[in-house]
Amino acid sequence: MDFTRIAVFSDIHANREAFAAVIEDAALQGADGFVLLGDIVGYGPDPAWCLDRAIQLADGGAICVLGNHDHAINHSDARNPSAQALIHWTRGQLSAEQRGFLAGLPLTRRLDDMLFVHASAQAPQEWVHVDGPGPALACLGASDAPVIVCGHMHRPALYSNDQRGGVQTHPVPLTTPMPLLLSRRWIGVCGSVGQPRDGIAQAAYVMIDKPNRQIAWRRVPYDAAATARKLRAADLPASLADRLRSGR
């Protein structure tokens, strides 16, 4: 896959308005490749539309990996009753083809020097959060990839380590690209397209300039009120709509 400008989307969470907004923005930024880091479904009111769009992107060459909410569609688990009810509702919105697409997704994908995973390279099937230097070091230790890009946290983050093994937390470079120096290894945590939790009520995604080894985060406004109305109309938990307004 000879991508040069890669748009990386994670934690779409069945939010049609946010997903459409980041796809449009990525096209304006000249994206010629797409990566979906999982959790296409869950929480939001439009799982079928988002899956159809994800399948279209995959048919066009996009890389897609499995998220924990995607996994739950085809597997029983021990989630709490409210989460189980939401999963059950989501299953009822999906076709056999859509469920089959989720069932076939891998946990990780490698593209040259980059590893893509929903949660952590450390036991990806256990959905570990990369939420600080310790988990970042464990993630880096589980792979030899110079660059790891993940999601799951719903909050953007950037970590690196050097040859001495220490982990540094970097400010997230919004819009302005940051060079991924060859002297260090890197983890970029994307944030969430469909349910950001960092206090910014805008869709988040990552742009990677592959030839120049640069990464940048973008924030895109979208019609969160429309998504919230759909959640209420579907009689889904009000907290999901409230969270879209606050970005937390």
Secondary structure as UniProt FT lines:
FT   STRAND          5..9
FT   TURN            13..14
FT   HELIX           16..28
FT   TURN            29..30
FT   STRAND          33..36
FT   HELIX           47..59
FT   TURN            60..61
FT   STRAND          63..64
FT   HELIX           68..73
FT   HELIX           81..93
FT   HELIX           96..103
FT   STRAND          108..111
FT   TURN            112..113
FT   STRAND          114..117
FT   HELIX           124..126
FT   HELIX           133..141
FT   STRAND          147..150
FT   STRAND          157..161
FT   TURN            163..164
FT   STRAND          167..170
FT   STRAND          178..179
FT   TURN            182..183
FT   STRAND          185..189
FT   STRAND          203..209
FT   TURN            210..213
FT   STRAND          214..220
FT   HELIX           224..233
FT   TURN            234..235
FT   HELIX           238..246
//
